[in-house]
């Protein structure tokens, strides 16, 4: 994969994260949003399969456990925001190191 293709892939991921709606009207809706977030993680797997594997990622696991334990809506909203912030921060870091040539690419 060339550097420009990878950067475009990361930018597409950033757009997906930015467009993800973190507003949840009712506490019960967090159960559905939980799997929407997992789907968002899976869409980011081509960028980095280790960073974006939901089953290995701390914030998604914490959010999932909180949903299963029926925590308060405020806690669930906070943990959902942390998941999305994590994704955004990781993608920003990847872009930064890509632009600084800290990642080696195949230039084929």
Secondary structure, DSSP 4 states (H G I P E B T S, - for coil): --HHHHHHHHHHHHHHHHH-----SSGGGHHHHHHHHHHHHHHTTTT-TTTT-GGG-HHHHHHHHHHHTT--HHHHHHHHHHHHHHHHHHHHHHHHHHHTT-S-----
